[in-house]
Amino acid sequence: MFPDILLYGNDGSCSFVPRALLNELEIPYQIVNLQYEAGKMEAADGSLSNEEYKRINPSGYVPALGIGATAITELPAICAFIARLAPERGVLGTNPIGQAKVDEWMAWLSGTLHGYCFAMMWAPRRFTEDQDAVESIREQGQKVVLECYERIECSMSGGSAVGDSLTVVDFALYMFGRWGTLRIGLAKDHMQNNYPKYTQLMREMESRASVRRTLDEHSLAVVFGRGGEV
Ligand SMILES: N[C@@H](CCC(=O)N[C@@H](CS)C(=O)NCC(=O)O)C(=O)O
């Protein structure tokens, strides 16, 4: 029996990851669609103001999960909570080393790639109040995102990030790779030529029914053609 789950999300954002995971594990949930306007998250249908949302997630970011009166925030914790509802699927790793590697990946993806590198590109105000510094922070952000992609590529050995089996990390990597192609404008052949193992993982993830369903639910474009080609 699953708890009642409310997922606070925003189209095109990292809330894609928990939604795809919920779909993959066939865990029922309700979605609260937030829109991001003038630096503030609030419900698209007007049912939740930014002040009210900040009582759920004090940072004002998506995603958040509402489980009754409890709110769970931060992508790694949200993914771990969802995964623990379906322990038989082993998506947090299937042995102590695998579990540690999943933790390592999620901490790095969240803290370094997302919270630092992508944030430099898209939220330079987190780093400076000096308007003159914004552009160079953005440029540096793009540089360090590419360094992260390089590190991801070097860490890949097979079809999954950790061992041979699907984990939450694969969903996160798919989403962070999408941003490279669709949001920072890297050509698909740049991804394919420079990060072939990472691109292969993205292609495999995008062909999963749960990921396709999540893309459709958010009306998001596929990175690869419907046939899976780059
Ligand atoms: N550390 C947070 C970061 C979440 C985050 O940065 N979410 C972005 C969307 S992908 C956001 O809500 N940005 C709004 C803003 O920067 O004000 C987590 O891992 O959940």
PDBQT file of the ligand as one rigid body, heavy atoms in Angstrom, charges set to zero:
ROOT
HETATM    1  N1  LIG A 301      18.984  21.383  -4.382  1.00  0.00    +0.000 N 
HETATM    2  C1  LIG A 301      17.696  21.331  -5.013  1.00  0.00    +0.000 C 
HETATM    3  C2  LIG A 301      17.780  22.143  -6.289  1.00  0.00    +0.000 C 
HETATM    4  C3  LIG A 301      16.478  22.191  -7.038  1.00  0.00    +0.000 C 
HETATM    5  C4  LIG A 301      16.506  23.256  -8.118  1.00  0.00    +0.000 C 
HETATM    6  O1  LIG A 301      17.471  24.019  -8.306  1.00  0.00    +0.000 OA
HETATM    7  N2  LIG A 301      15.395  23.302  -8.855  1.00  0.00    +0.000 N 
HETATM    8  C5  LIG A 301      15.263  24.305  -9.891  1.00  0.00    +0.000 C 
HETATM    9  C6  LIG A 301      14.511  23.736 -11.091  1.00  0.00    +0.000 C 
HETATM   10  S1  LIG A 301      15.447  22.473 -11.914  1.00  0.00    +0.000 SA
HETATM   11  C7  LIG A 301      14.438  25.459  -9.353  1.00  0.00    +0.000 C 
HETATM   12  O2  LIG A 301      13.442  25.229  -8.702  1.00  0.00    +0.000 OA
HETATM   13  N3  LIG A 301      14.872  26.683  -9.650  1.00  0.00    +0.000 N 
HETATM   14  C8  LIG A 301      14.158  27.855  -9.231  1.00  0.00    +0.000 C 
HETATM   15  C9  LIG A 301      15.083  28.994  -8.854  1.00  0.00    +0.000 C 
HETATM   16  O3  LIG A 301      16.289  28.938  -9.134  1.00  0.00    +0.000 OA
HETATM   17  O4  LIG A 301      14.558  29.947  -8.262  1.00  0.00    +0.000 OA
HETATM   18  C10 LIG A 301      17.296  19.881  -5.275  1.00  0.00    +0.000 C 
HETATM   19  O5  LIG A 301      18.172  19.043  -5.483  1.00  0.00    +0.000 OA
HETATM   20  O6  LIG A 301      16.092  19.559  -5.250  1.00  0.00    +0.000 OA
ENDROOT
TORSDOF 0
